[in-house]
Amino acid sequence: MARTVTAAQAKSELAECIRKAESGEAVIITRHGKPVAVLVAAERLAYIAGGRGRRGGGLAALAGGWKGSEDFVRTLAKLRRSQARRIVRLDS
């Protein structure tokens, strides 16, 4: 299961978060209630970067990449996506 912490908590408890990641537990870091980063062990990242994760899926491509990653993907799916931004030209 992944542990979820705020960015402020991650900053103040960095050593503990690193220990959790080293032991195989993913640490999801949130800002304003939205996941913004995941701390995982370097060996898991090498596994994913080596092409064993799903390609082309963005963060969802990491699913199955570490213990508890399914929780992270479910959390991402619940987030409300913002509308596409309009491009405004400042031509005269």
C-alpha positions as CSV (number, residue, x, y, z in Angstrom):
1,M,0.0,0.0,0.0
2,A,1.3,3.5,-0.8
3,R,1.7,6.1,1.8
4,T,0.4,9.6,1.0
5,V,2.0,12.7,2.4
6,T,1.7,16.4,1.7
7,A,4.7,18.3,0.1
8,A,5.3,19.9,3.5
9,Q,5.3,16.6,5.3
10,A,7.6,15.1,2.7
11,K,10.1,18.0,3.3
12,S,10.1,17.6,7.0
13,E,10.1,13.8,7.0
14,L,12.3,13.2,4.0
15,A,14.5,10.6,5.7
16,E,11.5,8.6,6.7
17,C,10.0,8.8,3.2
18,I,13.2,7.6,1.7
19,R,13.3,4.6,4.1
20,K,9.7,3.7,3.1
21,A,10.6,3.9,-0.6
22,E,13.8,1.8,0.0
23,S,11.7,-0.9,1.7
24,G,9.4,-1.1,-1.3
25,E,6.6,1.2,-0.2
26,A,5.7,4.0,-2.6
27,V,5.3,7.5,-1.1
28,I,2.8,9.7,-3.0
29,I,3.4,13.4,-2.5
30,T,0.5,15.7,-2.8
31,R,0.1,19.5,-3.2
32,H,-3.3,21.0,-2.4
33,G,-4.7,17.5,-2.2
34,K,-3.5,16.5,-5.7
35,P,-0.8,13.9,-6.3
36,V,2.3,15.6,-7.8
37,A,5.1,13.1,-7.3
38,V,5.8,9.6,-6.3
39,L,8.9,8.5,-4.4
40,V,10.0,4.9,-5.3
41,A,13.2,3.0,-4.9
42,A,15.8,3.6,-7.6
43,E,15.7,-0.1,-8.5
44,R,12.0,0.1,-9.3
45,L,12.6,3.2,-11.4
46,A,15.3,1.4,-13.3
47,Y,12.8,-1.5,-13.9
48,I,10.3,0.9,-15.3
49,A,12.7,3.0,-17.3
50,G,14.2,-0.3,-18.8
51,G,11.0,-0.7,-20.7
52,R,9.2,-3.1,-18.5
53,G,6.5,-0.7,-17.6
54,R,3.6,0.2,-20.0
55,R,4.7,2.7,-22.6
56,G,2.8,5.9,-23.6
57,G,0.6,6.0,-20.5
58,G,2.2,8.8,-18.6
59,L,2.0,8.3,-14.9
60,A,-0.4,5.4,-15.4
61,A,2.4,3.6,-17.2
62,L,3.9,3.1,-13.8
63,A,1.0,0.9,-12.7
64,G,2.4,-2.4,-11.6
65,G,5.8,-0.9,-11.3
66,W,5.9,-0.9,-7.5
67,K,3.9,-2.2,-4.5
68,G,0.8,0.0,-4.1
69,S,1.0,1.7,-7.5
70,E,-2.6,0.7,-8.1
71,D,-3.7,3.1,-5.4
72,F,-1.8,5.9,-7.0
73,V,-3.5,5.2,-10.4
74,R,-6.9,5.1,-8.8
75,T,-6.2,8.4,-7.0
76,L,-5.2,10.0,-10.4
77,A,-8.3,8.7,-12.0
78,K,-10.5,10.5,-9.4
79,L,-8.9,13.9,-10.1
80,R,-11.0,16.4,-12.0
81,R,-9.2,17.4,-15.1
82,S,-9.1,21.1,-16.0
83,Q,-10.3,22.4,-19.4
84,A,-7.9,22.9,-22.1
85,R,-6.4,26.4,-22.1
86,R,-7.1,28.8,-25.0
87,I,-4.2,30.3,-26.9
88,V,-4.7,34.1,-27.0
89,R,-2.8,36.0,-29.7
90,L,-1.6,39.4,-29.0
91,D,-1.2,40.4,-32.6
92,S,-2.3,43.9,-33.6
